[in-house]
Amino acid sequence: MGNRKCSGWKLGASMLAAVFASAIVHAQNYSIIQVGSLNGNPTNTYAAAINDSGQVTGYSSAAGFGQHAFLFSNGTIQDLGTLGGAYSSGFAINAAGAVAGQSHTATGALQSFIAHNGTMQDLNTLGVISTRASAINDSGRVAGDIYTASGATHAFVTDRGVMIDLDTGGNISNSHGVAINNAGQVTGLVSRNGDSHTFITNNNVMQILDNIEGTWSAPRAINSSGQIAGYIATVNTAPFHAFIATDGVIQDLGTLGGSLSNAEAINDLGQVVGYSYTVNGSTHGFVTDGGVMIDIGTLGGNYSRARSINATGQVVGSSTTSDGTSHAILYQDGALFDLNNLLDRTTPGS
């Protein structure tokens, strides 16, 4: 693939995860460039998401007062503006560069938006108090939350720009949209009888995954075939365990020997990544192979966390070194790489 440039200024481990999970190149072939800012001060820029083309979204302090969503593309940062207020932020971006996020309106309400070609569109077609976008798929469908006048929260998905309330009532008190795949399936959580349960939609109809009796669960990610990764626990009792759900059936993934684990992401092969306590009480990142957890190790410290994984099984996240500092990491082919070795220490802010 040649050299791959990784975009971002003030990138945390989660952002580096998205960057490095998108390519199949050895770590030494990457470089890091600065996204920049909207007001000339790059320390006031935060990157939230990236697509496979290297386009980045997030927020940056704008000229004058306010914070605006941006799109970084082809080396240029673009101000996406707002829905009339002083604040906006990009939360997710799809393969076409469409950005989903949230913005203040002129009246001060917070509403979800989608931005195509730099033009921001208010997604609230239901007239509710406020909304929040969480995810976007490659066809431009957005998932997130609706905040109603009664104080309840409902999951939503958009279809051809129209917002659909996914909460069908019954004994559900609240629901939240977390992620969406390219088939338009949304996963999220519902509150029911005081407990939290994972749901998945098919044709915009919720299916609640509560096949393990006496548990609560919450999702983190969904892949193209509808497999879900998240965490599950005995009702109202910690610790929790990472899970994978396939065809609506939840499988507890266990731990690396300690008391708890949590899933962060899943790829289209069904490999799940996250973190787990070990026997000695340390926290280590993991990746699954055939439903079995593999410890990715650390850079010499007692902590690591796997945050994202691509289609080829490359894992990225963060780890502490022997002196306790946190570095970005890449795990592939059973080996752990320190991605901080990419940084030019002579460059201010690196």
Buried (B, 14 or more C-beta within 10 A) or exposed (E): EEEBEBBBBBBBBBBBBBBBBBBEBEBEEBEBEBBBBBBEEBEBBBBBBBBEEBBBBBBBBBEEEBBBBBBBBEEEBBBBBBBBBBBBBBBBBBBBBBBBBBBBBEEEBBBBBBBEEEEBEBBBEBEBBBBBBBBBBEBBBBBBBBBBEEEBBBBBBBEEEEBBBBBEEEEBEBBBBBBBBBBBBBBBBBBBEEBBBBBBBEEBEBEBBBEBEEBBBBBBBBBBBBBBBBBBBEEEEEBBBBBBBEEBEBBBBBBBBBBBBBBBBBBEBBBBBBBBBBEEEBBBBBBBEEBEBBBBBBBEBBBBBBBBBBBEBBBBBBBBBEEEEBBBBBBBEEEBBBBBEBEEEEEEEE
